[in-house]
Structures are given as C-alpha cells and as structure tokens.
Amino acid sequence: MKSTYTSSESVTEGHPDKVCDQISDAVLDAYLDQDPEARVAVEVMASGNSLHIAGEVTSTARVDVVAVARKVLRRIGYTDPALGFDAEGCFVLTDLHEQSPDIAQGVSRDNELGAGDQGIFYGYACDETETLMPAAIHYAHRLTEALTAARRSGRLDWLRPDGKAQVTFRNDASGRPAELTSLVLAAQHAPDIGREEMLRGLIEEVIAPVMGGWLRRDTRVLINPTGRFVLGGPAADTGLTGRKLMVDTYGGIGRHGGGAFSGKDATKLDRTAAYMARLIAKTVVAAGLASRCEISLAFAIGQSQPEMIGVTAEDECGLDSDALARAIRSVFPLSVSGMIDALALRRPIFEKTAAYGHFGREMEGFVWERADRTDALSKACQ
C-alpha cells in the first residue's frame, strides 16, 4: 500500500502574523475587561517599525489601544531597537469606528443573539495524541513553545522572538502516524552565534526533549536551512491578523471555514462556532464514538440557530451520522447565546489563545477543551 504523509507547521509568538493576532486579542480582552458585552472586530498590520490597528468597536469601555499594543510587544520580547521593531520605538496608527448598524440590528435581538455573519465553521478531533489533536500540529506547537521557553529562560540567550517549526509524519495503513520523516526548525538568532553552537543548543534544548522517541537515524532534520536567520519579525516580513489559520486550528488536517479568530468578540461565529465544533468533535472522540470526527456548523447572519449540523466520523460504533447529529443537538447548546454562555466567552481570556493554537491546550482553562459531556452524549446515542 502506498504511504501517506502528514505535515503541519507552527510559529512562535514573535512571528509577525502572530504578533498581530496577539495584539488583536489583547485589545479585545481590554474591552471585555470593562464591558463584557463589547462588540469588537480588530485587525492589526505590522510592517517595519510600525503598527496599524483598525476595525470596529462598539463599547462603553475606554481603552488605550496603543498602550495595550506596546505591552504585548514587551511581553513577547520586542524590547531591543536593534531588532528593527521594538515596543517603545514603533509607530502606532489607530483607526477604530463603531460596528455597522445594519449588522448590529441582526445581532442584537430582544431575547436571543443572532449570528454576526453567515458561514460554515469546523471543529476536529482524533485519537492520535492525548489532547485529541493530530500528531503533526501537536508536535509542531510543542517545538515552537520549547523555542520560546529556551529563549525566555536564558538557556539559549542568543535566540530572538521569531521562529517556526514543521514536522512530517509517515502514516500507517490506518492513517495513524508511524514515523517522523522530517523536522524543520527556523529560529531567529543573534548575529554573533556560531552555527555549530546554534545547532547543538537547538538539538539539546528544543528538538530532543520534545520529539523524544520519534527521532530516528534517518529522520531528516533541517535547522535554519538557509544558514542564517538574524533579521526577523515585522522588520523582515509584514504581519497581519488572521493569516495563520492552519496554525490556529488543526495544521491543515480537516477543513476550515476561512474566517480568522483573533480580535473578534463572541458574537462573531468565526470564533464561537469553531470553538463549539471543536468541543463537540472532541467529546465524540473522547466518548469512544469515533477515532476521528469533524463537525461543521452553518449559520446565517441574524439567525440564532444553525442552518446545518454536519458530522463526518471514522470508526464510529455502529452509528450513522444522522443519529449522531440528533444526539449532538440534544446535548450541546447550539444557539448563539447558548454557545457563548456554555463556553464562557464573555471573559477576557483571548490573548493567550493567539499563539501556539486555539485547540489542544487542556491546561489553559479553555472551556472548549473540556470534554465533560461524554456520558450524556453516549446516552443520547443509545
């Protein structure tokens, strides 16, 4: 049988696009902290030593958006002007205005919130890892987290904020990862670090601790393949909110509705319905009802209930997708208001979602990662 392969990438919090995602979500959090009902849709562009923050905000809160952005940049580690982009010296332009009243009248209803836009939103889970995430994106995130941890701890004090990781697995006949065939690590570094020292440090502090037993003699390992990665971050590449959709979700495994998450309050179903779809898919797999599950939810603007619930499951236990969809409807709240309440999405929790993936991070307190309705779903399927 012909082998199949799965590759996924992750980026560090200092990557230009992720800088923008984190600022967008930090601005959202700042508004929610004062006004849980705030309507926020904020986009950020970073280029050179400048930021442009734009979007729609309808809120009673008063937020110093520029101060929020600079605080995020300091936390990430953009504090040295030599990087070409730094928290104190960058130019910040803001352009925020209120949400369109045409949209607002569909969202704000007497007794029930309506969807802020139409769209199809997807969630996915599989039993390849303990977090019920695909192995490729799971390990890619762990590598970029390890890069950041090594920089912050000072163990590799020559590291700089930008970085990427990519892993490729060969899958067995059942589609499960069987062999790590390739690992790529791109790590921004100080100009005076020698390549031999850099390679040794990244292997010992990042690659070996994360990949462990997956590493083989014939695993292809590429570290900074061009030989040099000194210029990075927004000084090297323009960043935009919402440009790392596969990094944010499942690494290209499963489908994506096309809408970004960061900077959007919970009435924007790009975020909320994708979170609920993940919770449902994860519960299906955690309950042993399938080894892989993809959930799709379709909404129309201004409507409170989904137009469609789609279920695609593998190795399901004698259930057809229609029966599973009916059970899902009976167990999970799928109205706009119901999803927001069930997932506790009026809280200022979003900045920490904006790097290293929105899913599979069980220790972060994200409600959509709590598969605590497995018994209820199993009973509903009987």
Sine and cosine of phi, psi and omega as CSV:
sin_phi,cos_phi,sin_psi,cos_psi,sin_omega,cos_omega
0.00,0.00,0.66,-0.75,0.00,-1.00
-0.92,0.39,0.69,-0.72,0.00,-1.00
-0.95,0.30,0.51,-0.86,0.14,-0.99
-0.90,-0.44,0.42,-0.91,-0.07,-1.00
-0.75,-0.66,0.51,-0.86,0.04,-1.00
-0.75,-0.67,0.79,-0.61,0.04,-1.00
-0.83,-0.56,0.61,-0.80,0.10,-1.00
-0.58,-0.81,0.45,-0.89,0.04,-1.00
-0.84,-0.54,0.33,-0.94,0.15,-0.99
-0.67,-0.74,0.34,-0.94,0.05,-1.00
-0.76,-0.65,0.41,-0.91,0.00,-1.00
-0.98,0.22,0.16,-0.99,0.02,-1.00
-0.92,0.39,-0.29,0.96,0.03,-1.00
-1.00,0.01,-0.04,1.00,0.08,-1.00
-0.89,0.46,0.62,-0.78,-0.09,-1.00
-0.81,0.59,-0.69,0.73,0.02,-1.00
-0.92,0.40,-0.62,0.79,-0.01,-1.00
-0.95,0.31,-0.52,0.85,0.13,-0.99
-0.83,0.56,-0.71,0.70,-0.02,-1.00
-0.92,0.39,-0.67,0.74,0.05,-1.00
-0.85,0.52,-0.70,0.72,-0.04,-1.00
-0.92,0.38,-0.62,0.79,0.06,-1.00
-0.92,0.40,-0.68,0.74,0.03,-1.00
-0.84,0.55,-0.72,0.70,-0.03,-1.00
-0.97,0.26,-0.50,0.87,0.08,-1.00
-0.92,0.39,-0.62,0.78,0.08,-1.00
-0.90,0.44,-0.71,0.71,0.08,-1.00
-0.82,0.57,-0.75,0.66,0.00,-1.00
-0.86,0.51,-0.63,0.77,-0.02,-1.00
-0.90,0.44,-0.62,0.79,0.06,-1.00
-0.95,0.31,-0.70,0.72,-0.01,-1.00
-0.90,0.44,-0.52,0.86,0.01,-1.00
-0.87,0.49,-0.57,0.82,0.03,-1.00
-1.00,-0.09,-0.50,0.87,-0.14,-0.99
-0.59,-0.81,1.00,-0.04,-0.04,-1.00
-0.87,0.49,-0.31,0.95,0.01,-1.00
-1.00,-0.08,0.15,0.99,-0.05,-1.00
-0.86,0.51,0.62,-0.79,0.12,-0.99
-0.97,-0.26,0.88,-0.48,-0.14,-0.99
-0.70,-0.71,0.72,-0.69,0.17,-0.99
-0.58,-0.81,1.00,-0.08,-0.16,-0.99
-0.89,-0.46,0.75,-0.66,0.04,-1.00
-0.90,-0.44,0.52,-0.86,0.00,-1.00
-0.75,-0.66,0.64,-0.77,0.17,-0.98
-0.83,-0.56,0.72,-0.70,0.05,-1.00
-0.86,-0.50,0.76,-0.65,0.00,-1.00
-0.45,-0.89,0.77,-0.64,-0.06,-1.00
0.88,0.48,-0.79,-0.61,0.04,-1.00
-0.93,-0.38,0.70,0.71,-0.01,-1.00
-0.61,-0.79,0.43,-0.90,0.08,-1.00
-0.81,-0.58,0.59,-0.80,0.14,-0.99
-0.83,-0.56,0.88,-0.47,-0.03,-1.00
-0.93,-0.37,0.87,-0.49,-0.08,-1.00
-0.65,-0.76,0.31,-0.95,0.07,-1.00
0.55,-0.84,-0.28,-0.96,-0.08,-1.00
-0.88,-0.48,0.74,-0.67,0.05,-1.00
-0.66,-0.75,0.80,-0.60,0.14,-0.99
-0.83,-0.56,0.94,-0.33,-0.15,-0.99
-0.29,-0.96,0.43,-0.90,0.13,-0.99
-0.99,0.11,-0.17,0.99,-0.06,-1.00
-0.97,0.25,0.40,-0.92,0.11,-0.99
-0.86,-0.52,0.88,-0.47,-0.13,-0.99
-0.80,-0.60,0.73,-0.69,0.12,-0.99
-1.00,0.09,1.00,-0.02,-0.12,-0.99
-0.89,0.45,-0.62,0.79,0.00,-1.00
-0.90,0.44,-0.69,0.72,0.02,-1.00
-0.89,0.46,-0.63,0.77,0.04,-1.00
-0.87,0.49,-0.70,0.71,-0.02,-1.00
-0.89,0.46,-0.71,0.71,-0.02,-1.00
-0.91,0.43,-0.58,0.81,0.03,-1.00
-0.89,0.45,-0.66,0.75,0.04,-1.00
-0.88,0.47,-0.70,0.72,-0.02,-1.00
-0.89,0.45,-0.62,0.79,0.06,-1.00
-0.91,0.43,-0.68,0.73,0.00,-1.00
-0.88,0.48,-0.67,0.74,-0.01,-1.00
-0.91,0.42,-0.60,0.80,0.01,-1.00
0.84,-0.54,0.20,0.98,0.06,-1.00
-1.00,0.05,0.97,0.26,-0.06,-1.00
-0.88,-0.48,-0.06,1.00,-0.06,-1.00
-0.95,-0.32,0.89,-0.45,0.03,-1.00
-0.84,0.55,-0.38,0.92,0.01,-1.00
-0.90,0.44,-0.33,0.95,0.03,-1.00
-0.96,0.28,-0.21,0.98,-0.02,-1.00
1.00,0.06,-0.06,1.00,0.01,-1.00
-0.41,-0.91,0.88,-0.48,-0.04,-1.00
-0.57,-0.82,0.39,-0.92,-0.15,-0.99
-0.87,0.50,-0.67,0.74,-0.09,-1.00
-0.99,0.12,-0.52,0.85,-0.14,-0.99
-0.99,-0.12,-0.22,0.98,-0.08,-1.00
-0.95,0.31,0.53,-0.85,0.06,-1.00
-1.00,0.08,0.75,-0.66,-0.04,-1.00
-0.85,-0.52,0.85,-0.52,0.06,-1.00
-0.94,-0.34,0.75,-0.66,0.00,-1.00
-0.89,-0.45,0.58,-0.81,0.03,-1.00
-0.51,-0.86,1.00,0.10,-0.04,-1.00
-0.90,-0.44,0.65,-0.76,0.06,-1.00
-0.58,-0.81,0.07,-1.00,-0.09,-1.00
-0.98,0.21,0.37,-0.93,0.05,-1.00
-0.90,0.44,0.57,-0.82,0.05,-1.00
-0.84,0.55,0.75,-0.66,0.04,-1.00
-0.90,0.44,-0.41,0.91,0.03,-1.00
-0.92,0.40,-0.60,0.80,0.07,-1.00
-0.97,0.24,-0.67,0.74,-0.08,-1.00
-0.85,0.52,-0.60,0.80,-0.04,-1.00
-0.94,0.35,-0.37,0.93,0.07,-1.00
-1.00,0.09,-0.46,0.89,-0.01,-1.00
-0.99,0.11,-0.72,0.70,-0.06,-1.00
-1.00,0.02,0.96,-0.27,0.01,-1.00
-0.86,-0.51,0.18,-0.98,-0.13,-0.99
-0.85,0.52,-0.79,0.62,-0.12,-0.99
-0.86,-0.50,-0.13,0.99,-0.13,-0.99
-0.50,-0.87,0.71,-0.71,0.08,-1.00
-0.95,0.32,0.59,-0.81,0.13,-0.99
-0.97,-0.23,0.35,-0.94,0.02,-1.00
-0.90,0.44,0.63,-0.78,-0.01,-1.00
-0.98,0.21,-0.16,0.99,0.05,-1.00
-0.20,-0.98,0.27,-0.96,0.13,-0.99
-0.99,0.12,0.26,-0.97,0.06,-1.00
0.41,-0.91,0.18,-0.98,0.09,-1.00
-0.89,-0.45,0.74,-0.68,-0.15,-0.99
-0.80,-0.60,0.68,-0.74,-0.18,-0.98
-0.86,-0.51,0.52,-0.85,0.16,-0.99
-0.71,-0.70,0.45,-0.89,-0.10,-0.99
-0.57,-0.82,0.50,-0.87,0.14,-0.99
-0.43,-0.90,0.45,-0.89,0.08,-1.00
-0.46,-0.89,0.22,-0.98,-0.10,-0.99
-0.99,-0.14,0.44,0.90,-0.01,-1.00
-0.96,0.28,-0.44,0.90,-0.03,-1.00
-0.69,-0.72,0.23,-0.97,0.01,-1.00
-0.90,0.44,-0.46,0.89,0.02,-1.00
-0.99,0.11,0.01,1.00,-0.03,-1.00
0.87,0.49,0.61,0.79,0.11,-0.99
-0.92,-0.40,0.42,-0.91,0.11,-0.99
-0.85,0.52,0.61,-0.79,-0.09,-1.00
-0.88,0.48,-0.63,0.78,-0.10,-0.99
-0.89,0.46,-0.75,0.66,-0.02,-1.00
-0.96,0.29,-0.55,0.83,0.03,-1.00
-0.85,0.53,-0.77,0.64,-0.05,-1.00
-0.97,0.26,-0.53,0.85,0.07,-1.00
-0.87,0.49,-0.68,0.73,0.05,-1.00
-0.90,0.43,-0.64,0.77,-0.01,-1.00
-0.91,0.42,-0.55,0.83,0.04,-1.00
-0.92,0.39,-0.70,0.71,-0.01,-1.00
-0.94,0.34,-0.55,0.83,0.11,-0.99
-0.88,0.47,-0.66,0.75,0.00,-1.00
-0.92,0.40,-0.59,0.81,0.08,-1.00
-0.85,0.52,-0.74,0.67,-0.02,-1.00
-0.91,0.41,-0.67,0.75,0.00,-1.00
-0.89,0.46,-0.65,0.76,0.01,-1.00
-0.91,0.41,-0.58,0.82,0.05,-1.00
-0.94,0.34,-0.75,0.66,-0.08,-1.00
-0.91,0.41,-0.60,0.80,-0.04,-1.00
-0.96,0.27,-0.31,0.95,-0.07,-1.00
1.00,0.03,-0.04,1.00,0.02,-1.00
-0.88,0.48,-0.61,0.79,0.10,-0.99
-0.83,-0.55,0.98,0.22,-0.16,-0.99
-0.96,0.28,-0.06,1.00,0.07,-1.00
-1.00,-0.01,-0.07,1.00,0.08,-1.00
-0.95,0.31,0.50,-0.87,0.08,-1.00
-0.87,-0.49,0.14,-0.99,-0.23,-0.97
-0.91,0.42,-0.50,0.87,-0.12,-0.99
-0.99,0.17,0.50,-0.86,0.05,-1.00
0.05,-1.00,0.29,-0.96,0.00,-1.00
-0.56,-0.83,0.36,-0.93,0.16,-0.99
-0.61,-0.79,0.49,-0.87,0.06,-1.00
-0.54,-0.84,0.72,-0.70,0.02,-1.00
-0.79,-0.61,0.53,-0.85,0.03,-1.00
-0.78,-0.62,0.79,-0.62,0.05,-1.00
-0.92,-0.39,0.64,-0.77,0.26,-0.97
-1.00,0.06,0.72,-0.69,-0.05,-1.00
-0.99,-0.17,0.48,-0.88,0.06,-1.00
-0.99,0.14,-0.11,-0.99,-0.09,-1.00
-0.88,0.47,-0.43,0.90,0.01,-1.00
-1.00,0.02,-0.03,1.00,0.01,-1.00
1.00,-0.01,0.11,0.99,-0.01,-1.00
-1.00,-0.02,0.51,-0.86,-0.01,-1.00
-0.90,0.44,0.77,-0.63,-0.04,-1.00
-0.89,-0.45,-0.45,0.89,-0.11,-0.99
-0.43,-0.90,0.71,-0.70,0.13,-0.99
-0.99,0.13,0.93,-0.36,-0.06,-1.00
-1.00,-0.10,-0.46,0.89,-0.07,-1.00
-0.47,-0.88,0.59,-0.81,0.07,-1.00
-0.65,-0.76,0.80,-0.61,0.01,-1.00
-0.87,-0.50,0.76,-0.65,0.03,-1.00
-0.77,-0.64,0.82,-0.57,0.07,-1.00
-0.89,-0.46,0.88,-0.48,-0.11,-0.99
-0.77,-0.64,0.88,-0.47,0.06,-1.00
-0.91,0.42,0.66,-0.75,-0.13,-0.99
-0.62,-0.79,0.28,-0.96,0.07,-1.00
-0.92,0.39,0.47,-0.88,-0.09,-1.00
-0.93,0.36,-0.34,0.94,-0.12,-0.99
-0.99,-0.16,0.15,0.99,0.00,-1.00
-1.00,0.10,0.73,-0.68,0.03,-1.00
-0.96,0.27,0.50,-0.86,-0.08,-1.00
-0.91,0.42,-0.64,0.77,0.00,-1.00
-0.89,0.46,-0.69,0.73,0.03,-1.00
-0.91,0.42,-0.63,0.77,0.02,-1.00
-0.89,0.45,-0.73,0.68,-0.01,-1.00
-0.88,0.48,-0.73,0.69,-0.01,-1.00
-0.88,0.47,-0.70,0.72,-0.02,-1.00
-0.90,0.44,-0.69,0.72,-0.03,-1.00
-0.94,0.34,-0.59,0.81,0.05,-1.00
-0.92,0.39,-0.72,0.70,-0.09,-1.00
-0.97,0.26,-0.60,0.80,-0.13,-0.99
-0.99,-0.13,-0.34,0.94,-0.10,-1.00
-0.85,-0.52,-0.87,0.50,-0.18,-0.98
-0.94,0.33,-0.80,0.60,-0.06,-1.00
-0.89,0.46,-0.72,0.70,0.00,-1.00
-0.89,0.46,-0.53,0.85,-0.06,-1.00
-0.99,0.11,-0.73,0.68,-0.15,-0.99
-1.00,0.06,-0.40,0.92,0.14,-0.99
0.74,0.67,-0.82,-0.57,-0.10,-1.00
-0.93,0.36,-0.15,0.99,0.04,-1.00
-0.95,0.30,-0.40,0.92,-0.04,-1.00
-0.95,0.31,0.73,-0.68,0.02,-1.00
-0.79,-0.62,0.22,-0.97,0.02,-1.00
-0.86,0.52,-0.56,0.83,-0.07,-1.00
-0.99,-0.14,0.15,0.99,0.10,-0.99
-0.92,0.39,0.79,-0.62,0.02,-1.00
-0.99,0.14,0.91,-0.42,-0.02,-1.00
-0.91,-0.40,0.87,-0.50,0.01,-1.00
-0.89,-0.46,0.85,-0.52,0.00,-1.00
-0.87,-0.49,0.87,-0.50,-0.07,-1.00
0.68,0.73,0.92,0.39,-0.18,-0.98
-0.86,0.51,-0.41,0.91,0.04,-1.00
-0.98,0.22,-0.25,0.97,-0.01,-1.00
0.98,-0.17,-0.24,0.97,-0.07,-1.00
-0.39,-0.92,0.68,-0.73,0.05,-1.00
-0.55,-0.83,0.96,0.28,-0.01,-1.00
-0.99,-0.11,-0.75,0.66,0.01,-1.00
-1.00,0.09,0.88,-0.48,-0.04,-1.00
-0.54,-0.84,-0.17,-0.99,-0.01,-1.00
0.91,0.42,-0.26,-0.97,-0.02,-1.00
-0.88,0.48,-0.35,0.94,0.07,-1.00
-0.91,0.41,-0.41,0.91,-0.02,-1.00
-0.97,-0.23,-0.58,0.81,-0.08,-1.00
-0.63,-0.78,0.66,-0.75,0.06,-1.00
-0.93,0.38,0.68,-0.74,0.04,-1.00
-0.93,-0.36,0.52,-0.86,0.03,-1.00
-0.66,-0.75,0.60,-0.80,0.15,-0.99
-0.87,0.49,0.68,-0.74,0.15,-0.99
0.99,0.17,0.33,0.94,-0.04,-1.00
-0.98,-0.21,0.11,0.99,0.04,-1.00
-0.83,-0.56,0.84,0.55,-0.09,-1.00
-0.91,0.42,-0.62,0.78,-0.01,-1.00
-0.95,0.31,-0.57,0.82,0.09,-1.00
-0.90,0.44,-0.64,0.77,-0.03,-1.00
-0.93,0.36,-0.43,0.90,-0.14,-0.99
-0.92,-0.39,-0.98,-0.22,-0.20,-0.98
-0.84,-0.55,0.37,0.93,0.11,-0.99
0.93,0.36,0.43,0.91,-0.01,-1.00
1.00,-0.04,-0.12,0.99,0.09,-1.00
-1.00,0.05,0.77,-0.63,-0.12,-0.99
0.99,0.12,0.14,-0.99,-0.06,-1.00
-1.00,-0.08,0.21,-0.98,0.00,-1.00
-0.66,-0.75,0.68,-0.73,-0.03,-1.00
-0.96,0.27,-0.23,0.97,0.08,-1.00
0.98,-0.19,-0.21,0.98,-0.02,-1.00
-1.00,-0.06,0.69,-0.73,0.05,-1.00
-0.97,0.25,0.26,-0.97,0.00,-1.00
-0.99,-0.16,-0.76,0.65,-0.28,-0.96
-0.91,0.41,0.59,-0.81,0.01,-1.00
0.99,0.12,0.05,1.00,-0.09,-1.00
-0.92,-0.39,0.75,-0.66,0.08,-1.00
-0.96,0.28,0.07,-1.00,-0.19,-0.98
-0.95,0.32,-0.25,0.97,0.07,-1.00
-0.96,0.27,-0.23,0.97,0.09,-1.00
-1.00,0.05,0.94,-0.35,-0.16,-0.99
-0.97,0.25,-0.16,0.99,0.18,-0.98
-0.77,0.64,-0.61,0.79,-0.03,-1.00
-1.00,0.00,-0.84,0.55,-0.17,-0.99
-0.91,0.42,-0.73,0.69,-0.03,-1.00
-0.94,0.35,-0.54,0.84,0.07,-1.00
-0.92,0.40,-0.61,0.79,0.06,-1.00
-0.91,0.42,-0.70,0.72,0.01,-1.00
-0.91,0.41,-0.64,0.77,0.02,-1.00
-0.89,0.46,-0.61,0.79,0.08,-1.00
-0.90,0.44,-0.71,0.70,0.00,-1.00
-0.86,0.51,-0.68,0.73,-0.01,-1.00
-0.91,0.42,-0.75,0.66,-0.01,-1.00
-0.87,0.49,-0.66,0.75,0.00,-1.00
-0.91,0.42,-0.62,0.78,0.01,-1.00
-0.92,0.40,-0.64,0.77,0.04,-1.00
-0.86,0.52,-0.73,0.69,-0.02,-1.00
-0.95,0.31,-0.67,0.74,0.00,-1.00
-0.89,0.45,-0.50,0.86,0.02,-1.00
-0.98,0.19,-0.06,1.00,-0.01,-1.00
0.98,0.22,0.29,0.96,-0.03,-1.00
-0.99,0.10,-0.27,0.96,0.04,-1.00
-0.28,-0.96,0.40,-0.92,0.07,-1.00
-1.00,0.03,-0.46,0.89,0.10,-1.00
-0.65,-0.76,0.62,-0.79,-0.02,-1.00
-0.54,-0.84,0.72,-0.69,0.15,-0.99
-0.85,-0.52,0.77,-0.64,0.02,-1.00
-0.92,-0.39,0.70,-0.72,0.11,-0.99
-0.82,-0.58,0.68,-0.73,0.03,-1.00
-0.82,-0.58,0.78,-0.62,0.02,-1.00
-0.92,-0.39,0.73,-0.68,0.01,-1.00
-0.79,-0.61,0.41,-0.91,0.13,-0.99
-0.92,-0.39,0.58,-0.82,-0.04,-1.00
-0.85,0.52,0.72,-0.70,0.01,-1.00
0.99,0.11,-0.13,0.99,-0.03,-1.00
-0.99,-0.15,0.57,-0.82,-0.11,-0.99
-1.00,-0.03,-0.40,0.91,-0.06,-1.00
-0.92,-0.38,0.47,-0.88,-0.01,-1.00
-0.93,0.37,0.57,-0.82,0.09,-1.00
-0.97,0.22,-0.39,0.92,-0.08,-1.00
-0.39,-0.92,0.61,-0.79,0.22,-0.98
-0.86,-0.51,0.88,-0.47,0.02,-1.00
-0.95,-0.32,0.64,-0.77,0.00,-1.00
-0.78,-0.63,0.83,-0.55,0.14,-0.99
-0.84,-0.54,0.91,-0.41,-0.10,-1.00
-0.74,-0.67,0.54,-0.84,0.06,-1.00
-0.91,-0.42,0.60,-0.80,0.02,-1.00
0.87,0.49,0.55,0.83,0.02,-1.00
-0.93,0.36,0.48,-0.88,-0.14,-0.99
-1.00,0.08,0.95,0.32,0.07,-1.00
0.96,0.28,0.18,0.98,-0.01,-1.00
-0.98,-0.18,0.61,-0.79,0.19,-0.98
-1.00,-0.04,0.29,-0.96,-0.12,-0.99
-0.91,0.42,-0.52,0.85,0.02,-1.00
-0.91,0.41,-0.68,0.74,0.02,-1.00
-0.90,0.43,-0.65,0.76,0.01,-1.00
-0.92,0.39,-0.61,0.79,0.04,-1.00
-0.90,0.43,-0.64,0.77,0.04,-1.00
-0.91,0.42,-0.64,0.77,0.03,-1.00
-0.90,0.43,-0.65,0.76,0.02,-1.00
-0.88,0.48,-0.70,0.71,0.03,-1.00
-0.86,0.51,-0.56,0.83,-0.06,-1.00
-0.98,0.18,-0.34,0.94,-0.11,-0.99
-0.97,-0.23,-0.58,0.81,-0.13,-0.99
-0.94,-0.34,0.70,-0.71,0.10,-1.00
-0.96,0.29,0.83,-0.55,-0.11,-0.99
-0.88,-0.48,0.09,1.00,0.17,-0.98
-0.96,0.30,0.32,-0.95,0.01,-1.00
-0.85,0.52,-0.77,0.64,0.00,-1.00
-0.90,0.45,-0.65,0.76,-0.02,-1.00
-0.89,0.45,-0.66,0.75,0.02,-1.00
-0.91,0.41,-0.70,0.71,-0.01,-1.00
-0.86,0.51,-0.70,0.71,-0.01,-1.00
-0.93,0.38,-0.71,0.71,-0.07,-1.00
-0.90,0.43,-0.55,0.84,-0.04,-1.00
-0.99,-0.10,-0.01,1.00,0.04,-1.00
0.81,0.58,0.82,0.57,-0.13,-0.99
-0.99,-0.13,0.23,0.97,0.12,-0.99
-1.00,-0.04,0.04,1.00,-0.05,-1.00
-1.00,-0.02,0.43,-0.90,0.06,-1.00
-0.99,0.13,0.97,0.24,-0.11,-0.99
-0.88,-0.47,0.10,1.00,-0.31,-0.95
-1.00,0.02,-0.40,0.92,-0.01,-1.00
-0.85,0.53,-0.63,0.78,-0.04,-1.00
-0.97,0.24,-0.20,0.98,0.09,-1.00
-0.98,0.21,-0.31,0.95,-0.29,-0.96
-0.99,0.12,0.04,1.00,0.12,-0.99
-0.64,-0.77,0.61,-0.79,0.04,-1.00
0.96,0.29,0.40,0.92,0.15,-0.99
1.00,-0.05,0.60,-0.80,0.04,-1.00
-1.00,0.09,-0.19,0.98,-0.11,-0.99
-0.79,-0.62,0.41,-0.91,0.04,-1.00
0.99,0.13,0.17,0.99,-0.03,-1.00
-0.93,-0.36,0.99,0.13,-0.18,-0.98
-0.95,0.30,-0.38,0.93,-0.06,-1.00
-1.00,-0.01,0.07,1.00,-0.06,-1.00
-1.00,-0.02,-0.07,1.00,0.01,-1.00
0.99,0.14,0.29,0.96,0.03,-1.00
-0.98,0.22,0.85,-0.53,-0.08,-1.00
-0.89,0.46,-0.54,0.84,-0.03,-1.00
-0.94,0.35,-0.10,0.99,0.09,-1.00
-0.99,-0.15,0.03,1.00,-0.01,-1.00
-1.00,-0.06,0.99,-0.16,0.02,-1.00
-0.99,0.11,0.93,0.37,-0.10,-0.99
-0.98,-0.22,0.27,0.96,0.05,-1.00
-0.89,-0.46,0.44,0.90,-0.04,-1.00
-0.89,0.45,-0.68,0.73,0.00,-1.00
-0.90,0.44,-0.70,0.72,-0.01,-1.00
-0.89,0.46,-0.66,0.75,0.00,-1.00
-0.93,0.36,-0.65,0.76,0.03,-1.00
-0.87,0.49,-0.68,0.73,0.02,-1.00
-0.91,0.41,-0.63,0.77,-0.01,-1.00
-0.92,0.39,-0.38,0.93,0.00,-1.00
-1.00,0.09,-0.19,0.98,-0.06,-1.00
-0.97,0.24,0.00,0.00,0.00,0.00
